[in-house]
Amino acid sequence: MDVARLNKVLHALDGVRATLRTRAPSVALSLDRFRLRTMAMNRVCLATGARLSLALRRDGIAHVHMKGPLQQAALYGSPFVKPSGDVDVLVAEEDRARAARAVEQLGYRSEQPHLAAWWIRHLGEQHFTAGGGAPKIDLHHRLGQPGTPPVRVPGSWIADAVPGRADGTEVPVLHPLDRCLLAATSVAKALIAREPCLDHVVDLARALEALSPAQRAALEGRALRHGLGETLAAATAVADRVLRAGVAGREDPLSFVADDVLLAMVVTPWLAMVDRPKRRQLMWALCGRAPIRFVREAGRVLAADVARLREAAGRSHEVRPET
């Protein structure tokens, strides 16, 4: 239960719910509570997403919704598969400041303002919170955190958006090909950060299975255009090796990682593993073993880490009034 919860795949137990009611009633009760909590949380996310889209449209700001209940609806046919506490939206970098003001007009404020510059400049996003149980809003203007290759043309994800529905309102959501690339980047990011990511692996497998033959053929070219060729190949190989999903590509950049180690990296990364690859080895593979790309990505990691430490140090030395 804990492993499934941490990997956000508790819905995988729905198929044995009847058995659990007989043999493990306490587990079945926990699943029922999880399902009700998921429905409540995701309904609020959908309503918030609709409000946000209306506000951004009012100000003429093009955008696209990523992740969350809208992604679940596209992949699984229901927006209530796994709990979501965030509304993730991508805007163009030149629209970031205006979009942030639109979010604030909805009653939100910047989360961790002392680290806002680090989030905006180095991670390409800004987080907003309203409190009172409202979902957070994550405003993205770039894609790809330091340590994994960034999306080269994030604006095309906005331009290629397709219509979806949130709380009765039409909102823009990711194109099916970009949905695959987002899942792939999420897998790569989690492997680098040593976070459980079975849900992202399952999302990628579902997204790939939903593609037509023509779309599958176009996906590789789209990935290369965005500099995500190795990212997509690695994440696809993970899905095939962990899930036996039958979606393997032509290459596996992570072939140097044993199957049992890879499984633990995906599902239980908090466990000590002697053969776990180091972060620089994963970065080297995701950068296509190209020295210039690797050095550039390592530089992004170093710059982001230094900026975060400086901002944290500056806050700790703030002069506080005497009491």
N, C-alpha and C positions, 0 to 999 in steps of 0.2 A: 504493500500500500504506500509506504513512504517513498520507495523508489519510483513508483508510478506517479505519485503526486509531484515529486521534485522534477520529473521529466514531463509533466503536464500531459500524461497519457492515461489518466484514470478512466477515460471513456472507453479504453480498450477492454475494460472489465465488464462492460454492459452485456456482452454476449454470454456471460456466465452468471448473470444476476440471479436467475432462478435457482441455480445451484448454490450460490452464496447464501440466499435466504434460508436454505435448509441446513447447510453445513457450516456457515459462518455468518449468522444473523447480524452480529455487530459490524462486520465489514459491509454487509448489504445496507445497513442503516447509515453508515458513513458515506456510502456511495449516493444514497438518496439525498442526504444533506448536501453533498457536493453538487449534485445536479440542480437542486433548488437554488443554491448560492450562485452557481454559474449562470443560471437563467436571470436572476436578479441583477447581477453585476453586468452582464452583457447587454441587457435591455437598457440600462443606464448609459452604457458606452454607445449604443446605437443612437439613442436620443441626443447625446452630446455630440456625436459625429454629425448628425443632421443639422444641429444648431451651428456647429462650426462651419460646415459647408455653406450654409445660408449667409453667414457673416462674411466669409471670404469672397463669395460670389458678389455680395453687395459692394465690396470694395474692389471688385475687378481683379481678384488674385486667383490665378490658375493654380490648381492643386490636385493631389491624388491621395486617397486613403490607402494605407498599407496595414497589414497584419490585422489582429483583433477579430471581432465577430464577422466583419465583412469578408475577410479572407477565409474564415471558417465556412461561411455560407457558400463561397465559391468552390471550396475544396471538398466539403463534406455534405453540402445540402442543408446545413443548419448552422445558425450563428451561435448555438449554445453548446458547442462540443467541449470547449475548455475555457476556464475563467480568464477574463481579460480586464485589467484595471487601467489600461492606457488607451488613448486615441492617438494613433500615429499618422501624421499627415506630412507629405512632402510638398514643398514650394520651391520656386526658383530662388537662387541665392540673392538676386537683386530685390526680391519681394519679401525677404525675411523680416526686415524691420516693420514693414506695414502689416505683415501677417501677425507678428507678435503683438502689435497694438490691437488688432482685431480680436485676438485671443484675450487680451486683458479687458477689452470691453465686455466680454462675456462673464466677467467677475473673477478671472484668473490672475495669478501673480507668478512671477518667476520663482522657481524652486532653487534653493541653494544659490542665492544671488552672488555670493562671494566666489563661486566657481563658474558663473555664467560665461565669463570670457573664455575659460578653458573649454567648456562644452561647445560654445559657438565656433571658436576659431579652430580647434583641433579635432573635435568630434563631429562637427557639422550639424548640431542639433541644440535645441533649448527646451527645457522641461517647465511646465506650468502646472500649478495646483490651485484648487479652489477650496479644499477642505470640505467638511461636512459629508464625507462619503462620495463626493463627486470624483469621477475618474480623472486621472492626469491627462494632460495634452502634451504630446511630444512633437515639437515642430522641427522637422528635418529640412535642411537645405543642401546637404551633401549626404552621400551614402558610402559607407565603408570606413570603419574606425581604424586608427593606427594599428598596424600588425597584420592587416589583411588588405589586399589591393582594393582601392576605391573604385566606385562606378564612375567611369570617365565622362559619361554624358547623362547625368541624372535628369536633366530637363526633358529628355525623350520619354522618360517614364510618365511624366505629366502629359506630354503631347499625345502619347499612345493610350491614355487611360480609356477604359470602357465603362459604361454605366452600371451602377449597382443601386441597391435601395437600402436606406437606413431609416427606420422609424417612419416609413411612408414617404420619405423624401429621396429623390434621385440624387446620387452622389457619385463622383468619379472613383473608380477602383482600378487596380493594376491590370494591365493586359496579361493574358495567360502566360506569355513568355517571360515577362518581367516578374510574374509571381514565382516562376521557377528560379530565376536569378536571385530574388530576395531570399527564398528559402536556402539557396546554396550559400549566400553570403552569411546567413544566420548560422548555418552549420560551421562554416570556417571560423567565424568570430568566436563561437562557443568553444571550439577545439583549442584555439589560441588562448582563450581566457580560462580554460579548464572548468567549464560550466556544463551541467547536464543538458543534452540537446536532442533527446530521442524524439521529442515532438517536432522539431525542425526537420529531422531526417524523415519522419513519416509524412510531413507536409510536402517535402520535396518529391517523395515517391508518388504521392497522390497527384501532385501538380504535373509530373512527367507523364503519368498514366492517362491523364485527361487530355493530353495533346493529340492532335491529329498527326498522321504521318508527315504532312507538309509542315506543320508547326514544329515537329521534332527536328526535321531537317533544317529549319530556319534558326533553331535555338542556338546551335553551336556558333553560327555566324554572328548572332546577336551578342553572345557572350564575348567573343573575340573583340567585337566593336567596343565593348565596355571594359576591356582589359580583364575579363573574368573567365578566360578560357580554362586556366588551371583550377580556379575556384569551383567552377561548375563540374569539371572532371573529377576533382577530389570529392566533392560532396555527393556526386552521383555514385562514385565508387563506394563511399561510406554507406549509402542507402542500399546498394546491392549486396555488400558484404554483411551488413548488420541485419537487414530485413529479408535478404534473399529475394529482393523485389523484382529482379529481372529487368533492371533499367541500366545495366552497365554500359558505359561508353567504350571508346576505343583505347583509353589509357587510364592508368591509376597512379596519380602523383604520390599517393600514400602507400604504394606497394611495399615500401621498406618497413611498414608497421604491421606486426603480426595480427591475425584476426582477433585473438583473445584480448590483446592490448587495445585494439581499436574499439572493440565492444565496450571495454571498461572506460575508455576515454569518452565515449558517447553517453553511457548510462550511469556510471558511478565514478566520475572523474576525481572525487574526493579521496578515493582509495590510493594508497601508495603503490606505485608500479615501477619496478626496477627498469623495465624496458620502455617506459614512456619516452617518446621523443621530446627533445627540448624545444622551447618556443622557436628558437632560431632555425631548427631543422624544419619545422612546419612552415615557417615564413619562407624559407628557401624553396620548398616544394611549391607553395602557393604563388611564388614569384617566377615560376617556371625555370628555376635554377639559373636565372639571368642575373649576373652580378650587379649591374646598374640598377635594375628594379629592386633587388634585395637591399642595396645600400640606401636607396631612396626611401623604402618602407621602414628600414631600421632608423633612419633619420627622423621620420614622422613619429615613430614611437618615442624616441629620445626627446624630441621637442615637446611632445604632449606631456610626457612624464615631468620634465623640468618645469613646464608652465603650471602644471597642477601643484607641484611642490612649492613653487614660488607663491602662488595664490593662497595656498593653505598657510604658509609661513607668514605671509603678510597679514592674514586675518588673525593669527595667533599673537601678533605683536601690536594689534590695535590698542590704542589707549582707551581705557575704560574709566568712566567717572568714579570718583571715590564714593564709598557708601558709609 
